[in-house]
């Protein structure tokens, strides 16, 4: 038996996990972070921008379109609407908004790499892109100045309550908003495996990601109502796909941005060991005849700004 292992109930060796040390390490990094979560997320998306549509947008495109289809755009349809697509990524929803409204659409994202892809893919008239934090951008706008707002797969990387509050402020009466995002328990199995890997080697942890994903659509709709938005539709669901092994799971999670910032979680000299152990734990705990499952759990809602 090697150092760092203990004997299980049936005599098999299993790694020792240092939960107390891991909690202290997490607390220290939360109190004195080495980098801002928003910067790490932006760096992740910069790296994956060129292949993002192939591995993520295509996979979740239909769900984004379901949310978009629930927006009451037919009530406007004048062709002069002002629309904003927050956390726009490569601009898929931005382009769809431009097509549906015929108006002016601004895509907003914090990742320069994603915006480069968006500008390359979406060159239609009336479409432009801005690099900015979503909440900060909204705060720069006048009250009641926007007709339609969408936010696809990025609310949890912002400040959700502040974002919803600002969305309500800048929407005109009767204007609408559609949001779709991963829920707090999206990738729960993946998160648990990463925790187990770091518990074996707490000193390897370099960053604790401060994300704000919501429990479900009931939380999002409560925020909407509290901020003066009438809820017209909401949805919760999940989607699972399988990959061949743990290493493939890491590659897919990194390429989709679903675990944005994860590649920076470990101290550089420990990265290979942590990732290798994470992959093995994924296989040991969850691998089936179909492969290693990766489950995305999501939420969505549509709201309309109430008239005063």
C-alpha positions as CSV (number, residue, x, y, z in Angstrom):
1,X,0.0,0.0,0.0
2,X,1.3,3.4,-1.0
3,X,1.5,6.5,1.2
4,X,-1.7,8.5,1.1
5,X,-3.9,5.5,0.9
6,X,-6.1,3.8,3.5
7,X,-7.6,0.3,3.5
8,X,-11.4,0.1,2.7
9,X,-13.9,-2.2,4.3
10,X,-13.1,-5.0,1.8
11,X,-9.3,-4.6,2.1
12,X,-8.9,-2.6,-1.0
13,X,-6.7,0.5,-1.0
14,X,-8.3,3.9,-1.6
15,X,-6.8,7.4,-1.5
16,X,-6.9,9.4,1.7
17,X,-9.0,12.5,1.5
18,X,-8.2,15.5,3.6
19,X,-11.5,17.3,4.1
20,X,-10.4,19.7,6.8
21,X,-7.4,20.9,4.8
22,X,-9.5,21.3,1.7
23,X,-12.1,23.4,3.6
24,X,-9.3,25.6,5.0
25,X,-7.8,25.9,1.6
26,X,-11.1,26.9,0.0
27,X,-11.8,29.5,2.8
28,X,-8.4,31.1,2.3
29,X,-8.8,31.3,-1.5
30,X,-12.3,32.8,-1.1
31,X,-11.0,35.4,1.4
32,X,-7.9,36.2,-0.7
33,X,-8.5,35.1,-4.3
34,X,-5.5,34.9,-6.6
35,X,-7.6,36.0,-9.6
36,X,-11.1,37.2,-10.3
37,X,-13.6,34.6,-11.4
38,X,-14.8,36.8,-14.2
39,X,-11.3,37.1,-15.6
40,X,-10.8,33.3,-15.5
41,X,-14.1,32.7,-17.2
42,X,-13.3,35.2,-19.9
43,X,-9.9,33.5,-20.5
44,X,-11.6,30.1,-20.8
45,X,-14.0,31.4,-23.4
46,X,-11.2,33.2,-25.3
47,X,-9.4,29.8,-25.6
48,X,-12.5,27.9,-26.9
49,X,-14.1,30.5,-29.1
50,X,-13.3,29.1,-32.5
51,X,-14.8,25.7,-31.7
52,X,-17.6,26.7,-29.4
53,X,-20.4,26.5,-31.8
54,X,-19.5,23.0,-32.9
55,X,-19.5,21.6,-29.4
56,X,-22.0,23.7,-27.5
57,X,-24.3,25.9,-29.6
58,X,-25.2,23.0,-31.9
59,X,-25.8,20.8,-28.8
60,X,-28.1,23.3,-27.1
61,X,-29.4,25.3,-30.1
62,X,-32.9,24.0,-30.0
63,X,-33.3,24.9,-26.3
64,X,-32.2,28.5,-27.0
65,X,-34.7,28.7,-29.9
66,X,-37.5,27.4,-27.7
67,X,-36.8,30.2,-25.2
68,X,-36.6,32.7,-28.1
69,X,-39.8,31.4,-29.5
70,X,-41.6,32.2,-26.3
71,X,-40.8,35.9,-26.5
72,X,-43.9,38.0,-27.5
73,X,-42.1,39.6,-30.4
74,X,-45.2,39.6,-32.5
75,X,-46.5,42.4,-30.3
76,X,-43.7,44.6,-31.6
77,X,-42.6,43.6,-35.1
78,X,-42.2,47.2,-36.3
79,X,-38.7,46.7,-37.5
80,X,-37.3,49.5,-35.4
81,X,-36.9,47.7,-32.1
82,X,-33.8,48.0,-30.0
83,X,-32.6,44.6,-28.7
84,X,-29.8,43.4,-26.5
85,X,-28.3,40.0,-26.3
86,X,-26.3,39.7,-23.0
87,X,-23.5,37.1,-22.7
88,X,-23.8,36.7,-26.4
89,X,-20.9,34.5,-27.0
90,X,-20.4,33.8,-30.7
91,X,-23.6,35.7,-31.5
92,X,-26.1,32.9,-32.3
93,X,-29.0,34.5,-30.4
94,X,-27.8,37.9,-31.5
95,X,-28.3,36.9,-35.1
96,X,-31.6,35.3,-34.5
97,X,-32.9,38.4,-32.7
98,X,-31.8,40.6,-35.6
99,X,-33.7,38.3,-38.0
100,X,-36.9,38.2,-35.9
101,X,-37.1,41.9,-35.0
102,X,-35.5,43.6,-38.0
103,X,-34.2,46.2,-35.6
104,X,-31.0,47.2,-34.0
105,X,-29.3,44.5,-31.9
106,X,-26.3,44.8,-29.6
107,X,-24.4,41.6,-28.5
108,X,-22.6,42.0,-25.2
109,X,-19.9,39.7,-23.9
110,X,-16.8,39.9,-21.7
111,X,-14.7,37.5,-23.8
112,X,-12.7,39.2,-26.6
113,X,-12.3,35.8,-28.3
114,X,-16.0,35.1,-28.4
115,X,-16.7,38.5,-29.8
116,X,-14.2,38.1,-32.6
117,X,-16.1,34.9,-33.6
118,X,-19.4,36.8,-33.3
119,X,-18.3,39.6,-35.5
120,X,-17.1,37.1,-38.1
121,X,-20.3,35.1,-38.1
122,X,-22.9,37.9,-37.7
123,X,-22.3,40.7,-40.2
124,X,-25.8,41.7,-40.9
125,X,-27.0,45.3,-40.9
126,X,-28.1,46.6,-37.5
127,X,-25.9,44.2,-35.5
128,X,-23.0,45.3,-33.5
129,X,-21.0,43.8,-30.6
130,X,-19.6,45.4,-27.4
131,X,-17.1,43.9,-25.0
132,X,-18.4,44.6,-21.5
133,X,-19.7,43.1,-18.2
134,X,-23.4,42.6,-18.7
135,X,-24.5,44.5,-15.6
136,X,-22.1,47.4,-16.2
137,X,-23.4,47.7,-19.8
138,X,-27.0,47.7,-18.7
139,X,-26.2,50.4,-16.1
140,X,-25.0,52.6,-19.0
141,X,-28.4,52.7,-20.6
142,X,-31.3,55.0,-20.1
143,X,-34.5,53.7,-18.4
144,X,-37.2,52.4,-20.8
145,X,-34.8,52.4,-23.8
146,X,-34.9,48.8,-24.9
147,X,-37.6,46.6,-26.4
148,X,-36.1,43.1,-26.2
149,X,-33.3,41.5,-24.1
150,X,-32.0,38.0,-24.2
151,X,-29.3,36.3,-22.0
152,X,-28.2,32.8,-23.1
153,X,-26.1,30.5,-21.0
154,X,-24.3,33.2,-19.1
155,X,-26.5,34.6,-16.3
156,X,-24.6,32.6,-13.6
157,X,-21.3,34.2,-14.5
158,X,-22.8,37.7,-13.9
159,X,-24.6,39.1,-10.8
160,X,-28.1,37.6,-11.5
161,X,-30.2,39.8,-9.2
162,X,-28.5,42.9,-10.3
163,X,-28.8,41.9,-13.9
164,X,-32.5,41.2,-13.7
165,X,-33.0,44.5,-11.8
166,X,-31.2,46.4,-14.6
167,X,-33.0,44.5,-17.3
168,X,-36.3,45.6,-15.8
169,X,-35.1,49.2,-15.5
170,X,-34.0,49.5,-19.2
171,X,-37.0,47.7,-20.7
172,X,-39.8,49.9,-22.0
173,X,-43.3,49.0,-20.7
174,X,-44.4,46.0,-22.6
175,X,-40.8,45.1,-23.5
176,X,-39.7,41.5,-22.9
177,X,-36.8,39.4,-21.7
178,X,-35.8,35.8,-22.2
179,X,-33.2,34.0,-20.2
180,X,-31.8,30.5,-20.4
181,X,-28.9,29.2,-18.3
182,X,-27.4,26.3,-16.6
183,X,-28.8,25.7,-13.1
184,X,-26.8,25.4,-9.9
185,X,-26.9,21.6,-10.1
186,X,-25.9,21.4,-13.7
187,X,-22.8,19.1,-13.9
188,X,-23.3,18.1,-10.2
189,X,-21.6,14.8,-10.8
190,X,-18.6,16.5,-12.5
191,X,-18.3,19.0,-9.6
192,X,-18.4,16.3,-7.0
193,X,-15.6,14.4,-8.8
194,X,-13.5,17.5,-8.9
195,X,-14.0,18.0,-5.2
196,X,-13.0,14.4,-4.5
197,X,-9.8,14.9,-6.6
198,X,-8.8,18.0,-4.7
199,X,-9.6,16.5,-1.4
200,X,-6.8,14.0,-2.0
201,X,-4.4,16.9,-2.8
202,X,-5.7,20.1,-1.2
203,X,-2.5,22.0,-1.8
204,X,-3.1,21.7,-5.5
205,X,-6.2,24.0,-5.4
206,X,-5.3,27.4,-6.9
207,X,-8.7,29.0,-7.5
208,X,-12.3,28.7,-6.1
209,X,-14.8,29.8,-8.7
210,X,-17.4,32.3,-7.5
211,X,-20.3,31.6,-9.8
212,X,-23.9,32.4,-9.1
213,X,-26.0,29.8,-11.0
214,X,-29.6,29.6,-9.7
215,X,-31.4,26.6,-8.2
216,X,-34.1,26.6,-10.9
217,X,-36.5,28.7,-12.8
218,X,-38.6,29.3,-9.7
219,X,-35.8,31.4,-8.3
220,X,-35.3,33.3,-11.6
221,X,-39.0,34.0,-11.9
222,X,-39.1,35.2,-8.3
223,X,-36.4,37.7,-9.2
224,X,-38.3,38.8,-12.2
225,X,-41.5,39.4,-10.3
226,X,-39.6,41.2,-7.5
227,X,-38.1,43.5,-10.2
228,X,-41.4,44.4,-11.9
229,X,-41.5,41.8,-14.6
230,X,-44.6,39.6,-15.3
231,X,-43.6,36.0,-15.9
232,X,-45.0,34.6,-19.1
233,X,-43.2,31.2,-19.3
234,X,-40.6,29.1,-17.4
235,X,-38.9,25.8,-18.0
236,X,-36.6,23.4,-16.1
237,X,-34.9,20.4,-17.7
238,X,-31.8,18.4,-18.4
239,X,-29.8,17.0,-21.2
240,X,-27.3,14.1,-21.0
241,X,-24.7,13.0,-23.5
242,X,-22.0,10.3,-23.2
243,X,-18.3,10.4,-23.9
244,X,-15.9,7.4,-24.0
245,X,-13.8,8.0,-20.9
246,X,-12.8,10.5,-18.3
247,X,-10.2,12.2,-20.4
248,X,-12.8,12.8,-23.1
249,X,-15.1,14.2,-20.5
250,X,-12.5,16.8,-19.5
251,X,-11.9,17.7,-23.1
252,X,-15.6,18.1,-23.8
253,X,-16.3,20.1,-20.6
254,X,-13.4,22.4,-21.4
255,X,-14.4,22.8,-25.1
256,X,-18.0,23.7,-24.3
257,X,-17.3,26.3,-21.6
258,X,-19.7,24.5,-19.3
259,X,-16.9,24.3,-16.8
260,X,-15.3,27.6,-17.6
261,X,-12.3,28.4,-15.4
262,X,-11.9,24.7,-14.4
263,X,-8.6,24.5,-16.3
264,X,-7.2,27.1,-14.0
265,X,-8.4,25.5,-10.8
266,X,-5.2,23.7,-10.0
267,X,-1.7,25.0,-9.3
268,X,0.2,24.6,-12.5
269,X,2.6,21.9,-11.3
270,X,-0.3,19.8,-10.1
271,X,-2.6,20.2,-13.1
272,X,-1.8,17.0,-14.9
273,X,-2.1,14.9,-11.7
274,X,-5.4,16.5,-10.7
275,X,-6.9,16.2,-14.1
276,X,-5.8,12.5,-14.4
277,X,-7.2,11.7,-11.0
278,X,-10.5,13.6,-11.9
279,X,-10.8,11.5,-15.1
280,X,-10.3,8.3,-13.2
281,X,-12.9,9.2,-10.5
282,X,-15.4,10.0,-13.3
283,X,-14.9,6.6,-14.8
284,X,-15.0,4.7,-11.5
285,X,-18.2,6.4,-10.3
286,X,-20.3,7.0,-13.4
287,X,-19.1,5.0,-16.4
288,X,-21.7,2.7,-18.0
289,X,-22.0,0.7,-21.1
290,X,-22.8,3.9,-23.0
291,X,-19.8,5.7,-21.6
292,X,-19.3,8.5,-19.1
293,X,-22.4,10.6,-18.8
294,X,-22.4,14.4,-18.7
295,X,-25.6,16.0,-17.7
296,X,-26.5,19.6,-18.1
297,X,-29.4,20.9,-16.0
298,X,-30.9,24.1,-17.2
299,X,-33.6,26.7,-16.5
300,X,-35.3,29.3,-18.6
301,X,-37.9,32.0,-18.3
302,X,-39.6,34.8,-20.2
303,X,-40.8,38.0,-18.6
304,X,-42.6,41.2,-19.7
305,X,-42.1,44.6,-18.3
306,X,-45.3,45.8,-16.6
307,X,-46.8,49.1,-17.5
308,X,-47.0,51.6,-14.6
